[in-house]
Amino acid sequence: MTSLAVEDLSFAYSGDEPVIESLSLEFYPGELLVLLGGNGAGKTTLLQLLAGQLKSEHGRILLDNRAIPSWSRNEIAKRLTLMPQF
């Protein structure tokens, strides 16, 4: 089963205030999670970071105990799916 962990993650858009700062969490197989927050809170940014679509400034995202940047797009796609709502 795929495991996903975030360690001390921080992200800001081009010199702006951090959208995500020092976030650490783990996702467990079979777990149901809800991500809630107001407009501009960083929900979509977090999902894009988890899927490897954005690169973090600080911290690590581990997929099966391996850093996301070391995975190819095809390898990530076999384990994670992100379906944005527009």
Secondary structure, 3 states (H helix, E strand, C coil): CCCEEEEEEEECCCCCCCCEEEEEEEECCCCCCCCCCCCCCCHHHHHHHHCCCCCCCEEEEEECCEEHHHCCHHHHHHHCCCCCCC
